[in-house]
Amino acid sequence: MKNSLKIALLSVMSIAAVGCKKEDKSPSYHKGDLTIITDESFKSVTEALADGYMINYPETHIKIETKKEDLGFLDLLNDKARITVMSRDLTPEEKKAYEEQVDLKFLPAKFAADAVVFVVPKDSPKQSISMDEIKNGLESDAKNFIFDGTNSSNLNFVAQKLKKLPKDLKFSIIPGNQNIIEELSKHTDKIGVIGLNTFSRPYDKTSEKLRQMVKVLPVESNGKLYTVDNVNLREMTYPFTRVLYFLTNEGNFNIANGFIRYSCTQLGQMIVQKEGLQPYNIYKREVQMR
């Protein structure tokens, strides 16, 4: 009788253990591992959102992997990543490839307005830059514009804005947005092209140091000068304003879609604002008077 009872108890314990194992392995938005692919230009805001998500859901572990924008998109298509951050508009062919290979409708989750900015050393006499200067400069053999590499979000976005292909532009390369700022004083005749999020954090010491090293040039378009400020980002009047968005190949509500939802809610949008970027989803603050 005792042996029978022991066997019965062991059986129950085994079933319970199996049940627990299955529960631990089951996908969920509030626990598990996730790798997010992002271009280095908007790594900071992605990391900040990931940190916020992990604080809210301590059983989640999010890793940020930096990769050129085009390569991140290919990883998503080939199921090597579950989520990537994008800034440029996809071509009709790319949208079709996404819908066919991922088997989901193309629905970009927009979460922030960022910008591509043009910088010169702090002591440069140059005060602004025109759209014509940018266009002509990127067709010149002098290669006076410095980008952080091919396939990068900055190059892709500028090319798209000028209605050109990246391969048709002429430019110099210094890998890394921060490196461009730090090396620019050695190339006084050059203009650096970087992502705003590289140094947009208002109270961050590294960002502060980087901002002190360069001058951000206002862009002249149709006779008007546009600076990179909150108003011009919000209204998208600064010519190189870009909208950051997430793409995922996750078809159900697990950790990738949970992270996307969090980033687009009020809490996530407050983090975007603290990063010095413009939240895409604006929430009104209501004050009740009694």
BALOBA-1460 file (C-alpha; in Angstrom, 3 decimals):
// residues 290
<rec num="1" residu="m" x="0.000" y="0.000" z="0.000"/>
<rec num="2" residu="k" x="2.837" y="2.342" z="0.974"/>
<rec num="3" residu="n" x="4.645" y="1.554" z="-2.282"/>
<rec num="4" residu="s" x="1.480" y="2.255" z="-4.266"/>
<rec num="5" residu="l" x="1.101" y="5.596" z="-2.476"/>
<rec num="6" residu="k" x="4.737" y="6.485" z="-3.206"/>
<rec num="7" residu="i" x="4.315" y="5.662" z="-6.891"/>
<rec num="8" residu="a" x="1.125" y="7.747" z="-7.065"/>
<rec num="9" residu="l" x="2.842" y="10.707" z="-5.382"/>
<rec num="10" residu="l" x="5.856" y="10.435" z="-7.702"/>
<rec num="11" residu="s" x="3.537" y="10.360" z="-10.702"/>
<rec num="12" residu="v" x="1.739" y="13.504" z="-9.524"/>
<rec num="13" residu="m" x="5.067" y="15.242" z="-8.880"/>
<rec num="14" residu="s" x="6.336" y="14.248" z="-12.344"/>
<rec num="15" residu="i" x="3.202" y="15.603" z="-14.016"/>
<rec num="16" residu="a" x="3.490" y="18.835" z="-12.013"/>
<rec num="17" residu="a" x="7.168" y="19.176" z="-12.953"/>
<rec num="18" residu="v" x="6.383" y="18.638" z="-16.629"/>
<rec num="19" residu="g" x="3.568" y="21.182" z="-16.356"/>
<rec num="20" residu="c" x="5.939" y="23.733" z="-14.795"/>
<rec num="21" residu="k" x="8.521" y="23.125" z="-17.494"/>
<rec num="22" residu="k" x="5.985" y="23.701" z="-20.218"/>
<rec num="23" residu="e" x="4.812" y="26.869" z="-18.532"/>
<rec num="24" residu="d" x="8.394" y="28.208" z="-18.258"/>
<rec num="25" residu="k" x="9.036" y="27.555" z="-21.933"/>
<rec num="26" residu="s" x="5.768" y="28.977" z="-23.134"/>
<rec num="27" residu="p" x="6.098" y="32.271" z="-25.032"/>
<rec num="28" residu="s" x="4.961" y="35.416" z="-23.246"/>
<rec num="29" residu="y" x="5.264" y="39.183" z="-23.444"/>
<rec num="30" residu="h" x="6.399" y="39.421" z="-19.797"/>
<rec num="31" residu="k" x="9.237" y="36.890" z="-19.714"/>
<rec num="32" residu="g" x="11.882" y="35.497" z="-22.026"/>
<rec num="33" residu="d" x="14.785" y="36.652" z="-24.159"/>
<rec num="34" residu="l" x="14.747" y="39.058" z="-27.086"/>
<rec num="35" residu="t" x="17.441" y="40.509" z="-29.340"/>
<rec num="36" residu="i" x="16.624" y="43.817" z="-31.035"/>
<rec num="37" residu="i" x="18.567" y="44.778" z="-34.163"/>
<rec num="38" residu="t" x="19.173" y="48.502" z="-34.504"/>
<rec num="39" residu="d" x="21.358" y="50.797" z="-36.521"/>
<rec num="40" residu="e" x="24.008" y="52.467" z="-34.359"/>
<rec num="41" residu="s" x="22.433" y="55.876" z="-35.079"/>
<rec num="42" residu="f" x="19.404" y="55.131" z="-32.905"/>
<rec num="43" residu="k" x="20.942" y="52.662" z="-30.483"/>
<rec num="44" residu="s" x="20.538" y="55.007" z="-27.504"/>
<rec num="45" residu="v" x="16.743" y="55.366" z="-27.679"/>
<rec num="46" residu="t" x="16.372" y="51.616" z="-28.341"/>
<rec num="47" residu="e" x="18.487" y="50.795" z="-25.284"/>
<rec num="48" residu="a" x="16.509" y="53.231" z="-23.128"/>
<rec num="49" residu="l" x="13.214" y="51.621" z="-24.170"/>
<rec num="50" residu="a" x="14.642" y="48.140" z="-23.563"/>
<rec num="51" residu="d" x="15.804" y="49.153" z="-20.069"/>
<rec num="52" residu="g" x="12.335" y="50.526" z="-19.308"/>
<rec num="53" residu="y" x="10.688" y="47.314" z="-20.484"/>
<rec num="54" residu="m" x="12.981" y="45.120" z="-18.377"/>
<rec num="55" residu="i" x="12.265" y="47.246" z="-15.286"/>
<rec num="56" residu="n" x="8.531" y="46.729" z="-15.836"/>
<rec num="57" residu="y" x="8.947" y="43.038" z="-16.645"/>
<rec num="58" residu="p" x="11.948" y="41.726" z="-14.647"/>
<rec num="59" residu="e" x="11.723" y="38.256" z="-16.193"/>
<rec num="60" residu="t" x="12.531" y="39.637" z="-19.646"/>
<rec num="61" residu="h" x="16.086" y="39.908" z="-20.928"/>
<rec num="62" residu="i" x="16.593" y="42.180" z="-23.931"/>
<rec num="63" residu="k" x="19.858" y="42.429" z="-25.828"/>
<rec num="64" residu="i" x="20.566" y="45.244" z="-28.290"/>
<rec num="65" residu="e" x="22.625" y="44.294" z="-31.344"/>
<rec num="66" residu="t" x="23.890" y="47.047" z="-33.634"/>
<rec num="67" residu="k" x="23.892" y="46.348" z="-37.340"/>
<rec num="68" residu="k" x="23.554" y="48.478" z="-40.472"/>
<rec num="69" residu="e" x="19.914" y="49.196" z="-41.254"/>
<rec num="70" residu="d" x="19.749" y="47.192" z="-44.504"/>
<rec num="71" residu="l" x="21.411" y="44.159" z="-42.898"/>
<rec num="72" residu="g" x="18.991" y="44.264" z="-39.963"/>
<rec num="73" residu="f" x="16.056" y="44.208" z="-42.367"/>
<rec num="74" residu="l" x="17.534" y="41.178" z="-44.171"/>
<rec num="75" residu="d" x="17.960" y="39.364" z="-40.842"/>
<rec num="76" residu="l" x="14.274" y="39.958" z="-40.131"/>
<rec num="77" residu="l" x="13.247" y="38.568" z="-43.520"/>
<rec num="78" residu="n" x="15.455" y="35.507" z="-43.072"/>
<rec num="79" residu="d" x="14.117" y="34.831" z="-39.556"/>
<rec num="80" residu="k" x="17.487" y="35.567" z="-37.931"/>
<rec num="81" residu="a" x="15.898" y="38.298" z="-35.805"/>
<rec num="82" residu="r" x="12.419" y="38.912" z="-34.386"/>
<rec num="83" residu="i" x="12.490" y="42.701" z="-34.360"/>
<rec num="84" residu="t" x="14.459" y="45.491" z="-36.018"/>
<rec num="85" residu="v" x="14.400" y="49.304" z="-35.954"/>
<rec num="86" residu="m" x="14.047" y="51.142" z="-39.269"/>
<rec num="87" residu="s" x="13.971" y="54.755" z="-40.446"/>
<rec num="88" residu="r" x="13.792" y="54.786" z="-44.218"/>
<rec num="89" residu="d" x="10.724" y="54.003" z="-46.285"/>
<rec num="90" residu="l" x="10.760" y="50.527" z="-47.750"/>
<rec num="91" residu="t" x="10.428" y="50.171" z="-51.496"/>
<rec num="92" residu="p" x="7.299" y="48.440" z="-52.890"/>
<rec num="93" residu="e" x="9.498" y="45.406" z="-53.632"/>
<rec num="94" residu="e" x="10.776" y="45.298" z="-50.037"/>
<rec num="95" residu="k" x="7.257" y="45.580" z="-48.625"/>
<rec num="96" residu="k" x="6.151" y="42.729" z="-50.870"/>
<rec num="97" residu="a" x="9.134" y="40.613" z="-49.771"/>
<rec num="98" residu="y" x="8.295" y="41.321" z="-46.128"/>
<rec num="99" residu="e" x="4.653" y="40.301" z="-46.510"/>
<rec num="100" residu="e" x="5.518" y="37.168" z="-48.485"/>
<rec num="101" residu="q" x="8.451" y="35.932" z="-46.383"/>
<rec num="102" residu="v" x="7.182" y="36.974" z="-42.950"/>
<rec num="103" residu="d" x="3.548" y="36.240" z="-43.828"/>
<rec num="104" residu="l" x="2.324" y="39.369" z="-42.041"/>
<rec num="105" residu="k" x="0.811" y="42.596" z="-43.289"/>
<rec num="106" residu="f" x="3.310" y="45.469" z="-43.398"/>
<rec num="107" residu="l" x="2.385" y="47.560" z="-40.349"/>
<rec num="108" residu="p" x="5.299" y="49.728" z="-39.154"/>
<rec num="109" residu="a" x="5.073" y="50.620" z="-35.450"/>
<rec num="110" residu="k" x="6.148" y="54.274" z="-35.428"/>
<rec num="111" residu="f" x="7.516" y="55.498" z="-32.109"/>
<rec num="112" residu="a" x="9.801" y="58.554" z="-32.517"/>
<rec num="113" residu="a" x="10.841" y="61.438" z="-34.748"/>
<rec num="114" residu="d" x="14.624" y="61.555" z="-35.095"/>
<rec num="115" residu="a" x="16.734" y="63.428" z="-37.657"/>
<rec num="116" residu="v" x="19.877" y="63.298" z="-39.738"/>
<rec num="117" residu="v" x="22.015" y="66.327" z="-38.905"/>
<rec num="118" residu="f" x="24.994" y="68.004" z="-40.555"/>
<rec num="119" residu="v" x="27.837" y="69.011" z="-38.237"/>
<rec num="120" residu="v" x="31.109" y="70.951" z="-38.505"/>
<rec num="121" residu="p" x="33.817" y="71.675" z="-35.897"/>
<rec num="122" residu="k" x="32.778" y="74.236" z="-33.280"/>
<rec num="123" residu="d" x="35.218" y="76.862" z="-34.590"/>
<rec num="124" residu="s" x="34.137" y="76.494" z="-38.234"/>
<rec num="125" residu="p" x="32.989" y="79.761" z="-39.866"/>
<rec num="126" residu="k" x="30.174" y="77.852" z="-41.598"/>
<rec num="127" residu="q" x="26.771" y="78.805" z="-40.162"/>
<rec num="128" residu="s" x="24.253" y="76.859" z="-42.284"/>
<rec num="129" residu="i" x="23.928" y="74.546" z="-45.255"/>
<rec num="130" residu="s" x="21.449" y="74.517" z="-48.145"/>
<rec num="131" residu="m" x="19.712" y="71.606" z="-49.833"/>
<rec num="132" residu="d" x="21.565" y="72.503" z="-53.030"/>
<rec num="133" residu="e" x="24.916" y="72.370" z="-51.231"/>
<rec num="134" residu="i" x="24.074" y="68.921" z="-49.887"/>
<rec num="135" residu="k" x="22.933" y="67.645" z="-53.278"/>
<rec num="136" residu="n" x="25.916" y="69.090" z="-55.175"/>
<rec num="137" residu="g" x="28.389" y="68.055" z="-52.496"/>
<rec num="138" residu="l" x="27.254" y="64.444" z="-52.674"/>
<rec num="139" residu="e" x="27.855" y="64.457" z="-56.421"/>
<rec num="140" residu="s" x="31.365" y="65.918" z="-56.081"/>
<rec num="141" residu="d" x="34.621" y="63.956" z="-56.237"/>
<rec num="142" residu="a" x="35.863" y="66.054" z="-53.295"/>
<rec num="143" residu="k" x="33.787" y="63.788" z="-51.010"/>
<rec num="144" residu="n" x="33.316" y="66.513" z="-48.403"/>
<rec num="145" residu="f" x="30.537" y="64.707" z="-46.543"/>
<rec num="146" residu="i" x="31.454" y="62.048" z="-43.991"/>
<rec num="147" residu="f" x="29.006" y="59.202" z="-43.292"/>
<rec num="148" residu="d" x="29.338" y="56.296" z="-40.867"/>
<rec num="149" residu="g" x="29.375" y="53.698" z="-43.641"/>
<rec num="150" residu="t" x="27.467" y="52.096" z="-46.493"/>
<rec num="151" residu="n" x="24.104" y="50.420" z="-45.763"/>
<rec num="152" residu="s" x="23.722" y="52.776" z="-42.800"/>
<rec num="153" residu="s" x="20.472" y="54.491" z="-41.856"/>
<rec num="154" residu="n" x="21.981" y="57.984" z="-42.302"/>
<rec num="155" residu="l" x="23.177" y="57.330" z="-45.842"/>
<rec num="156" residu="n" x="19.958" y="55.528" z="-46.792"/>
<rec num="157" residu="f" x="17.782" y="58.344" z="-45.523"/>
<rec num="158" residu="v" x="19.738" y="61.191" z="-47.146"/>
<rec num="159" residu="a" x="19.805" y="59.307" z="-50.457"/>
<rec num="160" residu="q" x="16.052" y="58.710" z="-50.261"/>
<rec num="161" residu="k" x="15.441" y="62.373" z="-49.449"/>
<rec num="162" residu="l" x="17.470" y="63.433" z="-52.506"/>
<rec num="163" residu="k" x="15.706" y="60.802" z="-54.646"/>
<rec num="164" residu="k" x="19.008" y="59.055" z="-55.290"/>
<rec num="165" residu="l" x="20.398" y="55.586" z="-54.735"/>
<rec num="166" residu="p" x="23.111" y="55.352" z="-52.044"/>
<rec num="167" residu="k" x="25.539" y="53.889" z="-54.591"/>
<rec num="168" residu="d" x="25.222" y="57.049" z="-56.701"/>
<rec num="169" residu="l" x="26.449" y="59.341" z="-53.907"/>
<rec num="170" residu="k" x="30.078" y="60.306" z="-53.313"/>
<rec num="171" residu="f" x="31.239" y="60.583" z="-49.707"/>
<rec num="172" residu="s" x="33.937" y="59.773" z="-47.156"/>
<rec num="173" residu="i" x="33.560" y="57.228" z="-44.337"/>
<rec num="174" residu="i" x="34.482" y="57.214" z="-40.655"/>
<rec num="175" residu="p" x="32.813" y="54.221" z="-38.935"/>
<rec num="176" residu="g" x="30.530" y="55.251" z="-36.077"/>
<rec num="177" residu="n" x="28.564" y="58.443" z="-35.440"/>
<rec num="178" residu="q" x="30.524" y="59.290" z="-32.310"/>
<rec num="179" residu="n" x="33.819" y="58.721" z="-34.113"/>
<rec num="180" residu="i" x="32.761" y="61.199" z="-36.804"/>
<rec num="181" residu="i" x="32.286" y="63.890" z="-34.162"/>
<rec num="182" residu="e" x="35.576" y="63.090" z="-32.424"/>
<rec num="183" residu="e" x="37.582" y="62.990" z="-35.675"/>
<rec num="184" residu="l" x="35.960" y="65.969" z="-37.402"/>
<rec num="185" residu="s" x="38.479" y="68.499" z="-36.059"/>
<rec num="186" residu="k" x="41.144" y="66.711" z="-38.148"/>
<rec num="187" residu="h" x="39.083" y="67.257" z="-41.304"/>
<rec num="188" residu="t" x="38.151" y="70.936" z="-41.151"/>
<rec num="189" residu="d" x="36.989" y="71.021" z="-44.786"/>
<rec num="190" residu="k" x="34.511" y="68.175" z="-44.235"/>
<rec num="191" residu="i" x="30.924" y="68.011" z="-42.979"/>
<rec num="192" residu="g" x="29.841" y="65.174" z="-40.723"/>
<rec num="193" residu="v" x="26.480" y="63.474" z="-41.273"/>
<rec num="194" residu="i" x="25.166" y="61.813" z="-38.116"/>
<rec num="195" residu="g" x="21.956" y="60.753" z="-36.393"/>
<rec num="196" residu="l" x="20.524" y="63.215" z="-33.871"/>
<rec num="197" residu="n" x="20.102" y="60.477" z="-31.254"/>
<rec num="198" residu="t" x="23.913" y="60.207" z="-31.111"/>
<rec num="199" residu="f" x="23.956" y="63.206" z="-28.772"/>
<rec num="200" residu="s" x="20.318" y="64.161" z="-28.192"/>
<rec num="201" residu="r" x="20.126" y="63.104" z="-24.527"/>
<rec num="202" residu="p" x="19.839" y="66.437" z="-22.664"/>
<rec num="203" residu="y" x="21.550" y="65.520" z="-19.368"/>
<rec num="204" residu="d" x="23.922" y="62.761" z="-20.450"/>
<rec num="205" residu="k" x="27.603" y="63.646" z="-19.900"/>
<rec num="206" residu="t" x="28.855" y="61.921" z="-23.064"/>
<rec num="207" residu="s" x="26.174" y="63.630" z="-25.157"/>
<rec num="208" residu="e" x="27.048" y="66.971" z="-23.572"/>
<rec num="209" residu="k" x="30.725" y="66.495" z="-24.403"/>
<rec num="210" residu="l" x="29.942" y="65.543" z="-28.005"/>
<rec num="211" residu="r" x="27.608" y="68.529" z="-28.457"/>
<rec num="212" residu="q" x="30.385" y="70.855" z="-27.297"/>
<rec num="213" residu="m" x="32.728" y="69.544" z="-30.005"/>
<rec num="214" residu="v" x="30.583" y="70.403" z="-33.032"/>
<rec num="215" residu="k" x="28.146" y="72.898" z="-34.479"/>
<rec num="216" residu="v" x="24.860" y="71.595" z="-35.892"/>
<rec num="217" residu="l" x="24.107" y="73.405" z="-39.157"/>
<rec num="218" residu="p" x="20.579" y="74.651" z="-39.831"/>
<rec num="219" residu="v" x="19.353" y="73.495" z="-43.251"/>
<rec num="220" residu="e" x="18.108" y="76.040" z="-45.800"/>
<rec num="221" residu="s" x="15.206" y="74.865" z="-47.923"/>
<rec num="222" residu="n" x="13.070" y="77.047" z="-50.225"/>
<rec num="223" residu="g" x="14.567" y="80.212" z="-48.756"/>
<rec num="224" residu="k" x="13.922" y="79.248" z="-45.102"/>
<rec num="225" residu="l" x="16.350" y="78.068" z="-42.429"/>
<rec num="226" residu="y" x="15.304" y="75.077" z="-40.320"/>
<rec num="227" residu="t" x="17.012" y="74.126" z="-37.073"/>
<rec num="228" residu="v" x="16.697" y="70.744" z="-35.389"/>
<rec num="229" residu="d" x="14.366" y="71.611" z="-32.530"/>
<rec num="230" residu="n" x="11.266" y="70.019" z="-31.020"/>
<rec num="231" residu="v" x="8.843" y="72.137" z="-33.026"/>
<rec num="232" residu="n" x="10.498" y="71.381" z="-36.381"/>
<rec num="233" residu="l" x="10.708" y="67.690" z="-35.497"/>
<rec num="234" residu="r" x="7.088" y="67.558" z="-34.385"/>
<rec num="235" residu="e" x="5.861" y="69.354" z="-37.486"/>
<rec num="236" residu="m" x="8.475" y="67.596" z="-39.662"/>
<rec num="237" residu="t" x="9.523" y="70.924" z="-41.196"/>
<rec num="238" residu="y" x="13.221" y="70.226" z="-40.669"/>
<rec num="239" residu="p" x="14.021" y="68.672" z="-44.084"/>
<rec num="240" residu="f" x="15.829" y="65.613" z="-42.710"/>
<rec num="241" residu="t" x="13.331" y="64.627" z="-40.018"/>
<rec num="242" residu="r" x="12.808" y="60.870" z="-40.032"/>
<rec num="243" residu="v" x="10.339" y="58.633" z="-38.247"/>
<rec num="244" residu="l" x="11.734" y="55.615" z="-36.428"/>
<rec num="245" residu="y" x="9.633" y="52.464" z="-36.466"/>
<rec num="246" residu="f" x="9.754" y="48.829" z="-35.427"/>
<rec num="247" residu="l" x="9.221" y="45.851" z="-37.713"/>
<rec num="248" residu="t" x="8.700" y="42.352" z="-36.376"/>
<rec num="249" residu="n" x="8.100" y="38.892" z="-37.798"/>
<rec num="250" residu="e" x="6.334" y="37.748" z="-34.617"/>
<rec num="251" residu="g" x="2.789" y="36.811" z="-35.496"/>
<rec num="252" residu="n" x="1.400" y="36.555" z="-31.959"/>
<rec num="253" residu="f" x="1.562" y="38.651" z="-28.787"/>
<rec num="254" residu="n" x="4.870" y="37.556" z="-27.314"/>
<rec num="255" residu="i" x="7.862" y="39.527" z="-26.116"/>
<rec num="256" residu="a" x="8.606" y="41.368" z="-29.399"/>
<rec num="257" residu="n" x="5.060" y="42.654" z="-29.780"/>
<rec num="258" residu="g" x="4.898" y="43.342" z="-26.047"/>
<rec num="259" residu="f" x="7.989" y="45.528" z="-26.347"/>
<rec num="260" residu="i" x="6.549" y="47.335" z="-29.381"/>
<rec num="261" residu="r" x="3.276" y="48.040" z="-27.562"/>
<rec num="262" residu="y" x="5.170" y="49.340" z="-24.512"/>
<rec num="263" residu="s" x="7.319" y="51.659" z="-26.678"/>
<rec num="264" residu="c" x="4.234" y="53.222" z="-28.256"/>
<rec num="265" residu="t" x="2.322" y="53.750" z="-24.996"/>
<rec num="266" residu="q" x="2.601" y="56.828" z="-22.789"/>
<rec num="267" residu="l" x="5.379" y="55.318" z="-20.661"/>
<rec num="268" residu="g" x="7.494" y="54.427" z="-23.698"/>
<rec num="269" residu="q" x="6.850" y="57.802" z="-25.289"/>
<rec num="270" residu="m" x="8.062" y="59.542" z="-22.112"/>
<rec num="271" residu="i" x="11.336" y="57.634" z="-22.500"/>
<rec num="272" residu="v" x="11.567" y="58.805" z="-26.123"/>
<rec num="273" residu="q" x="11.105" y="62.378" z="-24.907"/>
<rec num="274" residu="k" x="13.810" y="61.963" z="-22.251"/>
<rec num="275" residu="e" x="16.135" y="60.857" z="-25.044"/>
<rec num="276" residu="g" x="15.715" y="64.299" z="-26.614"/>
<rec num="277" residu="l" x="13.649" y="62.970" z="-29.522"/>
<rec num="278" residu="q" x="10.074" y="63.795" z="-30.476"/>
<rec num="279" residu="p" x="7.512" y="61.183" z="-29.364"/>
<rec num="280" residu="y" x="5.454" y="59.972" z="-32.309"/>
<rec num="281" residu="n" x="2.340" y="59.358" z="-30.220"/>
<rec num="282" residu="i" x="1.525" y="62.556" z="-28.344"/>
<rec num="283" residu="y" x="-0.522" y="62.247" z="-25.182"/>
<rec num="284" residu="k" x="-2.415" y="65.243" z="-23.826"/>
<rec num="285" residu="r" x="-1.992" y="66.049" z="-20.174"/>
<rec num="286" residu="e" x="-5.354" y="66.802" z="-18.618"/>
<rec num="287" residu="v" x="-5.571" y="68.848" z="-15.434"/>
<rec num="288" residu="q" x="-8.873" y="68.778" z="-13.576"/>
<rec num="289" residu="m" x="-9.762" y="71.977" z="-11.772"/>
<rec num="290" residu="r" x="-11.950" y="71.719" z="-8.705"/>
